Amino acid sequence: MDDFVRRDGRLFAEDVPVETIAQAVGTPAYVYSKRTLLGHFRRLRDAFAAVSPKIRYAVKANGNLALLRLLADEGAGFDVVSRGEIHRVLKAGGLANSIDFAGVGKKRDEIEYALEVGIDMFNVESEAELELIEQVARDTNQVARVALRVNPDVDPKTHKYISTGQKESKFGLDIDRAQRMAGWLQGRDAVRLTGLHAHIGSQITQVQPYVDAVTKLLALAKRVRELHPTLTSVNIGGGFGIHYRENEAQDLTAFSDALVPMLQESGFEVHMEPGRVLVGNAGLLVTKVIFEKRSGDKRFVICDAAMNDLIRPSLYGAFHRVEPVGNPPGDSSLADIVGPVCESGDFLAKDRELPPLAPGDLLAVRSAGAYAFVMASNYNARPRPVEVLVDGDRFGIVRARETEEELMRGESAQAQWCDA
């Protein structure tokens, strides 16, 4: 469900014609809908209202400051994986004590910074990480709140690149190791075990894997609470799927109907860390046709957006719907939508039915709000796109398009030599 709709053959973002935005800011351009973002947040909150969840938005999905500000104002907390994401949340007006710090490779300076600003807790993924957090907390005379990230060995039935909860994953601790670490934490005065955490993957559309993971998580939490009365919360992760294709994702109530009774019975405070489900369908990538080309029987539509702007299709074959912004005439035929980057893997979509397109025609790549701009690069010395926020009948730039000069910031044609 989103607020990008067609009216009289033209695509609108809320109440603004997408072509109006493209004419004003140029292309490629990411366009976000405030109404969609906040609507998704409220639907998730309402679906799980019976357990009053602490919703910690996964900043890695889309870290634009304007979107973070909207979510912070709506009451969201934040799930971060770097010092930079902590800084970004604070810059956007988020509260430090609403931040959970995840990730398998936290560095000393990141831990020090997190403790200094007063985050809520660290999600711990290894013995070595826990020892480092304890050492930093002791050195700075602080107490670090931690949750152990449990790997429940559940197959989320999603793409292998976004599956994180199986035995061979780099993420988390198997259940036996987590229980041993809980025992090791007894009597440690610089770290306090306050939660357990599990996140089995992303773009999950089947309820049963989620139920299996939460069942294992709660069983472990009940055992660990006997050792640690300070254990008050469980983080059930995120990963709820969205509709890249029509009717692909299940309604959130299918998940809440299955999970809420278990969580209510457990008595634990509930955290969750949604990302894609909030922002994925709240964004478009708008691109302009440069020209069409035929190679043998193959039709190519060459656009000014490329794999450096949206890498998901090239990286793991992700599907995004693509549609004309206007209503060009003519019979549709199959085409690959590609960019100007000098790579055979530079494509946004393959074998899509599109009408004949002329230079200057606009295409919209749907469901481009998550893992899109945040993964953009400057490959081929291409500036990253402008980002635009739409609110009803108005729109504004929330990140300016990069310039070629900005791409060279910090570089020098002459080395600044240092003595060895």
Helices and strands as residue ranges (DSSP letters): E 4-7, E 10-13, E 16-17, H 18-25, E 29-33, H 34-47, G 49-51, E 54-58, G 59-61, H 65-73, E 77-80, H 83-91, G 96-98, E 99-101, H 108-117, E 121-124, H 127-139, E 144-151, G 160-162, E 173-174, H 175-184, E 191-197, H 207-225, E 233-235, H 252-266, E 269-272, H 276-279, G 280-282, E 283-295, E 298-303, H 312-316, E 322-324, E 333-338, E 347-354, E 362-365, G 373-375, G 379-381, E 386-391, E 394-399, H 404-407
